[in-house]
């Protein structure tokens, strides 16, 4: 996503509103990547970004429900669900997961998700090879748009690259979570070889 945002030319569109579709407030020193990306894409389109002021995964369901019901957060989520297009990436399962690096999950929690069949995450939601949620309780604590929203979208763009992401790319493509794929040659070949 960083590569895509950095390559968008100034004036690629006019007056675009970019809405952050899942939480991204980091719990560590790492800068808020989601907010930086949204702002960059919006600025290059002479538009503006609407950021989701929340972590991606909350520790308690009650906390998530309270944050989600906040007027500001609810308004951002409503705008996100009404978007014309979605642009997102997917993460793999492992100790280098963005959710581990951000402090949302511990490495052993992600490892357990892998044992339960998770091959990666899409907007913070861990899925198996068929695109199904692996841990419904974790999914309930994840703040952002749902996988059903992505599946129903007219335009849903997945940006993913690298051999470590082949399995998650395959799951997203085959389960209808994207309508457009931006990827590298290696990942494209791996997906084409499956057909």
C-alpha positions, 0 to 999 in steps of 0.5 A: 500500500505504501508503494501504491500511495507513493506512486499516485501522481499529484492530481490523480483525481480531484476532491477524493475523500479517503476514509480509513476502513479499519482501526490503525492506532498503533500501541507502539512507536511505529507511526500510524501507517494507515493514517499516513497512507490515507492522508497521502492518497487524499492529498495527491487527489486534492481531497481529504482523509477521514481517519478512524481514531481507534485501535484495530483490535480491542482487548475486550468486546465491551470496549470495542462496542463502546468505541464503535458506538461513539458518535465520531467513530460510528460516523467514520464507520458509516462513511467507510461502509458507503465507500465507492471503492476499497483499497486494502492489503492483507497480512500473513500469519507469523511473528512479523504480523503487523498486529504483533508489531503494533501490539494488538496481539502477541506472537503466540496468539498469532501462532495459535491462529495459524494452528487453527487454520488462519493463513492471514488477515484482511482488514484485521480479520483472520481468515482460512484458505476459504476466506472464512473467519477463523476466530469469531471472538477475535473478529467481534473485537476487531474494529472496521468494515466487515468481510461481507462489506468487501464481498458486496463492494462493486470495487474492492482492490487488494494490494499484496506482493511477495511469496509469504503472501501467496496463500492469503492472496489466493484466499482473498481472490478465490473467496470473492473478497476483491474485484481488482488485484495489484500484485507482483509477477511472482504472486500473479504466476502463483495464482494463475498456476492454481487455475 
